């Protein structure tokens, strides 16, 4: 599609390949971008004067500002209309008696300002060569790993119910050595697919330059001749292993002929040997597959004095890039709005994570794995937390909260007791009594805060006397201290009745007192 925005990860790879000395043609084919698009981004990179390290440090938003903007390629309207005519014309030419000259006459009748017959023929020839190429693929060591699923499926049997379940048969093969990996998985869903692709790279002991999957939904969300949309999880896997995803073109078996040939061979060398055996789980099935797979890889290639395994060791193993130390963790995503208390709800686990208070009421994206939860606003990560599996738990970073929220977040029984003891032990004793007489300690925190704040209002001595008087009468509440202070009943050298001059509903000795 004209003027379609190029993914920022591809722009990064264009610049990276350019700095490594790769040609524009190589980059164009490798990343499935037009040569003009590659040329455009390389030119913008050169004009910017930035280094590769500088570009690598930039976020996607900053990169977009540098390389996108108003730089969209302009399309000649006349040629655009001409090329849109060719697909229908190609179909018409398959009819008996149809000629290119007749098609030009029809085109020119509808477009009097269009191209003449000679230019019409040139453009049609160029278009035909571009959309219908026939290419023999030369496989380079460490270059590509082809992956696919077999059509015929093995099965496992449920020991409890006897139910027979069909499972998927995954195959991966390296282009140069034809060294092969296979395993069974429960489905072709993205979790199982990504796990199988990763297992294949771990089996090969290295990462190829590119992974070539078929156009299944676990790999490609939307097929396209020019820029297919890669599944986000598979793209994350490629980023983790520093490789590239190059989906095979839809309905183009030549693009993945190697892996389809491998599937046919494995039918004869593995599948037929499993057909009459019973397996009760994937582990048993995969152990049998891997035993037969090892025999397949060590068998001599037809007409050659070496096996796939020997060829892999000699020519391809050293060309693969080293594997990262940690395995890939699948990232899931969800969206949430930051609540007024500065937290977002992770709906999967029903718990809450803090974000900086500046993002209150903003809509954010949560990316989470089995161990980590990351929060993004637009392109920027604003928070990261260790994932908690307990429901209805708040995970809070104190730095994220506003100053008032930080003060409330620090409330605890220990804090109030220590504060009270710093004034006087009797004040500490009274605070302890208040906390002990509540069903939950947090119910007493506001009362404790109110009592301790009297120190600034009436002075330390009066607060101490008020607490002593309240302890004598064993009445533990904020109202008790407030009434004592308001009615000047805290002077211990005067024998005043605690109920003197108080309204009946404030009678702190009677049964009608309410806090």
C-alpha positions in Angstrom: 0.0 0.0 0.0 1.3 3.4 -1.0 2.7 5.6 1.8 2.3 2.9 4.4 4.2 3.6 7.6 7.3 1.3 7.9 7.7 -0.4 11.3 10.4 1.2 13.4 12.1 -2.2 14.0 12.6 -2.5 10.3 14.1 1.0 10.0 16.6 0.0 12.8 17.5 -3.1 10.8 18.0 -1.1 7.6 20.5 1.2 9.3 22.2 -1.7 11.1 22.7 -3.7 7.8 23.8 -0.5 6.0 26.5 0.2 8.7 27.6 -3.5 8.3 28.3 -2.8 4.6 25.3 -4.7 3.2 24.1 -3.5 -0.2 20.7 -1.8 -0.7 19.5 -4.7 -2.8 20.4 -7.2 -0.1 18.6 -5.1 2.5 15.6 -4.7 0.3 15.2 -8.5 -0.3 16.1 -9.4 3.3 13.6 -7.1 4.9 10.9 -7.3 2.2 11.1 -3.6 1.6 11.2 -1.8 -1.8 14.7 -0.5 -2.8 13.3 3.1 -2.9 12.2 2.7 0.7 15.6 1.4 1.8 17.3 4.2 -0.1 15.1 6.8 1.5 15.8 5.7 5.1 19.6 5.3 4.4 19.6 8.9 3.0 17.8 10.2 6.0 20.2 8.4 8.3 23.2 10.0 6.5 21.7 13.5 6.5 20.9 13.2 10.2 24.6 12.7 11.1 23.7 10.3 13.9 25.7 7.2 14.7 24.4 3.7 14.9 24.7 3.7 18.7 22.8 6.9 18.9 19.9 5.4 16.8 19.9 2.2 19.0 19.4 4.3 22.1 16.4 6.1 20.7 12.8 5.1 21.5 10.4 4.2 18.7 8.7 7.6 19.2 12.0 9.5 18.8 13.0 7.4 15.8 9.6 8.0 14.2 10.2 11.8 14.5 13.6 11.5 12.8 12.7 9.2 9.9 9.0 9.7 9.2 7.3 13.1 9.2 6.6 14.4 5.7 9.0 12.1 3.9 6.4 9.8 2.3 7.3 8.9 -1.3 5.3 10.6 -3.9 3.5 8.4 -6.5 3.0 9.5 -10.1 -0.9 9.4 -10.4 -0.7 8.5 -14.1 1.6 5.5 -13.5 -0.4 4.5 -10.4 -3.6 4.3 -12.5 -1.7 2.4 -15.2 -0.4 -0.2 -12.8 -3.8 -0.6 -11.2 -5.0 -1.6 -14.7 -2.5 -4.4 -15.2 -4.0 -7.1 -12.9 -7.3 -7.1 -14.7 -5.5 -6.9 -18.0 -3.4 -10.0 -17.1 -6.6 -12.0 -16.6 -8.0 -10.8 -19.9 -4.9 -11.9 -21.8 -5.6 -15.5 -20.8 -8.7 -15.4 -23.0 -8.5 -16.7 -26.6 -7.8 -13.9 -29.1 -6.9 -11.2 -26.5 -3.7 -9.2 -27.3 -1.7 -6.5 -25.6 -2.6 -4.0 -28.4 -6.3 -4.5 -27.8 -5.8 -4.0 -24.0 -3.9 -0.8 -24.7 -6.7 0.5 -26.9 -9.3 -0.1 -24.2 -7.0 1.5 -21.6 -6.3 4.6 -23.8 -10.0 5.0 -24.6 -10.7 5.3 -20.9 -7.5 7.4 -20.2 -6.9 9.8 -23.2 -4.0 11.4 -21.3 -2.4 8.0 -20.6 0.9 6.5 -22.0 1.3 5.5 -25.6 1.5 1.9 -26.8 5.3 1.5 -26.6 5.5 2.8 -23.0 2.4 0.7 -22.2 4.3 -2.5 -23.3 7.4 -1.6 -21.4 5.6 -0.9 -18.2 3.5 -4.1 -18.5 6.7 -6.1 -19.1 8.4 -4.6 -16.0 5.3 -5.2 -13.9 5.0 -8.8 -15.1 8.7 -9.5 -14.2 8.2 -8.1 -10.8 5.1 -9.9 -9.8 5.9 -13.2 -11.4 9.6 -13.9 -10.8 11.1 -17.4 -10.9 14.1 -17.6 -8.5 16.5 -20.4 -7.5 17.4 -19.9 -3.9 21.0 -20.3 -3.0 21.2 -21.2 0.7 24.1 -19.7 2.7 25.5 -21.1 5.9 23.8 -19.7 9.0 21.4 -17.7 6.9 17.9 -19.1 7.2 16.0 -21.6 9.3 12.7 -22.8 7.6 9.8 -23.9 9.9 6.5 -25.5 9.1 3.9 -28.0 10.4 3.3 -31.4 8.8 -0.2 -32.1 7.4 -0.4 -35.6 8.9 -0.6 -35.5 12.7 0.6 -38.1 15.2 -1.6 -38.8 18.3 -1.4 -39.5 22.0 -3.9 -41.4 24.2 -5.4 -40.1 27.4 -4.6 -42.8 30.0 -7.8 -42.0 32.1 -10.4 -41.8 29.3 -8.8 -43.6 26.4 -9.5 -40.6 24.2 -7.2 -40.3 21.2 -5.9 -36.7 20.7 -4.2 -35.6 17.5 -1.2 -33.4 18.1 0.9 -31.1 15.8 4.2 -32.2 14.1 6.6 -29.2 13.9 9.6 -29.3 11.6 12.6 -26.9 11.3 15.5 -27.1 8.9 18.6 -25.1 8.3 19.0 -24.0 4.7 22.7 -24.8 3.9 23.2 -28.2 5.8 19.6 -29.4 5.8 20.1 -30.3 9.5 16.6 -30.9 10.8 14.7 -30.6 14.0 11.2 -32.0 14.8 8.9 -32.2 17.8 5.3 -32.7 18.7 3.2 -30.0 20.3 -0.4 -29.7 21.4 -1.4 -27.0 19.0 -0.3 -24.4 16.4 -1.3 -21.6 18.8 1.3 -18.8 19.2 2.6 -20.1 22.6 3.2 -23.6 21.2 4.6 -22.3 17.9 7.0 -19.8 19.6 8.2 -22.5 22.0 8.8 -24.9 19.2 10.8 -22.3 17.2 12.9 -21.6 20.3 13.5 -25.3 20.9 14.7 -25.7 17.4 17.3 -22.9 17.8 18.4 -24.4 21.1 18.8 -27.8 19.4 20.9 -26.2 16.6 22.9 -24.4 19.3 22.8 -21.0 17.6 20.6 -18.4 16.0 20.3 -18.0 12.2 20.1 -14.6 10.4 16.5 -15.2 9.6 13.5 -17.5 10.3 11.2 -18.3 7.5 7.7 -19.5 8.7 4.7 -20.2 6.6 1.8 -17.8 6.7 0.0 -19.4 9.7 -1.7 -17.0 12.1 0.7 -17.8 14.9 3.4 -16.2 12.7 1.7 -13.7 10.3 -1.3 -11.7 11.3 -1.9 -10.3 7.8 -0.3 -11.5 4.6 1.2 -9.0 2.2 3.4 -9.3 -0.9 5.5 -6.4 0.4 5.2 -6.0 4.2 3.4 -8.8 6.0 2.3 -8.1 9.6 4.2 -10.3 11.9 2.6 -11.7 15.1 3.8 -9.5 18.0 4.9 -12.5 20.1 7.0 -13.9 17.2 8.5 -10.5 16.6 9.5 -10.3 20.3 11.1 -13.8 20.0 13.1 -12.5 17.0 14.2 -9.4 19.0 15.3 -11.6 21.9 17.4 -13.8 19.7 18.5 -10.9 17.4 17.2 -12.5 14.2 14.7 -11.6 11.6 11.3 -13.0 10.5 10.9 -13.5 6.8 7.5 -15.1 6.1 7.2 -17.1 2.9 4.9 -15.6 0.4 1.3 -16.9 0.4 0.7 -19.6 -2.3 4.4 -19.6 -3.2 5.7 -23.1 -2.4 9.1 -22.3 -3.9 9.8 -20.1 -0.9 9.6 -23.0 1.5 10.4 -25.9 -0.7 13.2 -27.1 1.5 11.1 -27.5 4.6 8.2 -29.1 2.6 10.8 -31.6 1.2 12.0 -32.2 4.8 8.4 -32.9 5.9 8.0 -35.5 3.2 11.2 -37.2 4.1 10.2 -37.3 7.8 6.9 -38.9 6.9 9.0 -41.9 5.7 11.7 -41.9 8.3 9.7 -40.9 11.5 6.0 -40.8 11.0 5.5 -44.3 9.7 7.5 -45.7 12.7 5.2 -43.9 15.2 2.0 -44.9 13.5 1.6 -48.3 15.2 2.9 -47.2 18.6 0.9 -45.9 21.5 2.0 -42.8 23.5 0.3 -41.4 26.6 1.8 -38.0 26.7 4.0 -35.5 24.6 7.2 -36.4 26.5 7.0 -40.1 25.4 6.1 -39.1 21.9 8.9 -36.6 21.6 11.5 -39.0 23.0 10.6 -41.4 20.2 10.7 -38.6 17.6 14.1 -37.5 18.7 15.6 -41.0 18.5 14.4 -41.4 14.9 15.4 -37.8 14.1 19.0 -38.4 15.2 19.2 -41.4 12.8 17.8 -39.2 10.0 20.4 -36.5 10.5 23.3 -39.0 10.6 22.2 -40.8 7.5 24.3 -40.1 4.4 22.8 -37.7 1.9 21.8 -39.3 -1.4 24.9 -39.4 -3.7 27.1 -37.7 -1.1 29.8 -39.0 1.3 28.5 -37.0 4.3 25.4 -36.7 6.4 23.3 -33.6 7.4 24.9 -33.7 10.9 28.5 -33.8 9.4 27.7 -31.0 7.0 26.2 -29.0 9.9 29.3 -29.4 12.1 31.7 -28.5 9.3 29.9 -25.7 7.5 27.1 -24.2 9.4 27.4 -24.5 13.2 30.1 -21.9 13.4 28.1 -19.5 11.2 25.2 -19.4 13.7 25.2 -16.5 16.2 25.5 -17.5 19.9 22.3 -18.1 21.8 21.3 -15.7 24.6 21.8 -17.1 28.1 18.1 -16.7 29.1 15.2 -18.3 27.3 12.5 -16.2 25.8 9.5 -15.4 27.9 6.3 -14.7 26.0 4.9 -11.3 26.5 1.1 -10.8 26.8 -0.5 -7.4 26.7 -3.6 -5.6 28.0 -4.8 -2.1 28.4 -5.9 -0.2 31.5 -6.6 3.3 32.8 -4.5 4.6 35.7 -6.8 4.9 38.8 -7.0 8.0 41.0 -4.7 6.3 43.5 -1.9 5.9 41.0 -2.3 2.2 40.3 -3.4 0.2 37.3 -5.4 -3.1 37.4 -3.8 -6.1 35.9 -7.0 -7.9 34.9 -5.3 -11.3 34.4 -4.3 -11.7 38.1 -6.8 -9.1 39.5 -4.0 -7.2 41.3 -2.7 -3.6 41.1 0.6 -2.0 40.2 1.8 1.6 40.8 2.8 4.0 38.1 4.1 7.6 38.5 1.3 9.8 39.7 1.6 12.1 36.6 -0.1 9.4 34.6 -3.3 9.3 36.6 -6.4 8.9 34.3 -4.2 8.1 31.4 -4.7 4.9 29.3 -1.6 2.7 29.4 -0.5 -0.6 28.0 0.6 -3.5 30.2 3.2 -6.0 28.9 3.7 -9.0 31.2 5.5 -12.2 31.3 5.5 -15.0 33.9 7.8 -12.9 36.1 7.6 -9.2 35.1 4.9 -6.6 34.5 5.8 -3.5 32.5 3.6 -0.5 32.0 3.9 1.7 28.9 2.5 5.1 28.0 2.6 5.5 24.2 6.2 4.3 23.4 7.7 4.9 26.8 8.0 2.4 29.7 6.9 4.2 32.8 7.0 1.4 35.4 8.2 -2.2 35.9 7.3 -4.6 38.7 7.9 -8.2 39.7 4.6 -10.0 38.9 2.5 -11.0 41.8 0.2 -14.0 41.5 -1.9 -13.0 44.6 -5.3 -11.5 43.8 -6.3 -8.0 45.1 -2.8 -7.1 46.2 -1.2 -3.7 45.6 2.4 -3.6 44.5 3.6 -0.1 45.1 6.8 1.8 44.4 6.9 4.7 46.8 8.6 6.9 44.3 5.6 6.7 42.0 3.2 8.3 44.5 2.5 12.0 45.1 3.9 13.4 48.4 0.5 13.1 50.1 0.0 9.6 48.9 3.5 8.6 50.0 2.6 9.8 53.6 -0.6 7.7 53.6 1.2 4.7 52.1 3.7 4.7 55.0 0.9 4.4 57.6 1.4 1.4 59.9 0.7 0.5 63.5 4.4 0.5 64.2 4.9 4.0 62.9 2.1 5.4 65.0 3.2 3.6 68.2 6.8 4.8 67.7 5.6 8.3 67.1 3.5 8.2 70.3 6.3 6.7 72.4 8.6 9.5 71.3 6.2 11.9 73.0 5.6 9.9 76.2 5.1 6.2 77.2 1.5 6.9 78.3 0.7 8.4 74.9 2.2 5.2 73.3 0.1 3.1 75.7 -3.1 4.9 74.7 -2.4 4.5 71.0 -1.8 0.8 71.5 -5.2 0.5 73.2 -6.9 2.3 70.3 -5.4 0.0 67.8 -6.2 -3.1 69.8 -9.8 -2.1 70.2 -10.5 -2.0 66.4 -11.4 -5.0 64.2 -8.6 -4.0 61.8 -5.6 -1.9 62.7 -6.1 0.4 59.7 -9.5 1.5 61.1 -7.5 3.2 63.9 -5.0 5.0 61.8 -7.0 8.2 61.3 -7.8 8.4 65.0 -4.1 7.9 65.9 -3.1 10.7 63.5 -5.7 13.0 65.0 -4.6 12.4 68.5 -0.9 12.8 67.8 -1.5 16.0 65.9 -2.8 17.6 69.1 0.8 17.9 70.2 1.2 20.9 67.9 -2.2 22.4 68.8 -2.2 22.2 72.6 1.4 21.3 73.5 3.1 18.1 74.7 2.2 18.4 78.3 -1.5 18.8 77.9 -1.6 15.8 75.4 0.2 13.6 77.9 -2.2 14.6 80.7 -5.2 14.0 78.5 -3.9 10.5 77.7 -3.3 9.7 81.3 -6.8 10.9 82.2 -8.4 8.8 79.4 -6.3 5.7 80.5 -7.7 6.0 84.0 -11.2 5.8 82.8 -10.4 3.1 80.1 -12.1 4.9 77.3 -10.1 4.7 74.1 -11.1 7.0 71.2 -10.2 10.2 69.5 -13.4 11.9 70.9 -12.2 11.1 74.4 -9.0 13.1 74.0 -10.8 15.8 72.1 -13.5 16.3 74.8 -10.9 16.3 77.6 -8.9 19.0 75.9 -11.9 21.1 74.9 -13.3 21.1 78.4 -10.0 21.6 80.1 -10.3 18.2 81.9 -6.6 17.4 81.4 -5.3 19.3 84.5 -4.4 16.4 86.9 -4.0 18.7 89.9 -7.8 19.4 89.8 -10.3 16.7 90.7 -12.8 17.3 87.9 -15.5 14.9 86.9 -14.8 13.7 83.4 -18.6 13.9 82.6 -19.0 17.4 84.0 -20.7 19.9 81.6 -20.8 17.4 78.7 -24.0 16.7 76.7 -25.5 13.3 77.2 -24.4 11.9 73.8 -20.8 12.9 74.8 -21.0 11.1 78.1 -17.7 9.2 78.0 -18.6 7.1 81.0 -22.1 6.1 79.9 -23.4 3.8 77.3 -24.5 6.7 75.0 -21.0 7.7 73.9 -20.3 7.2 70.2 -17.0 8.0 68.5 
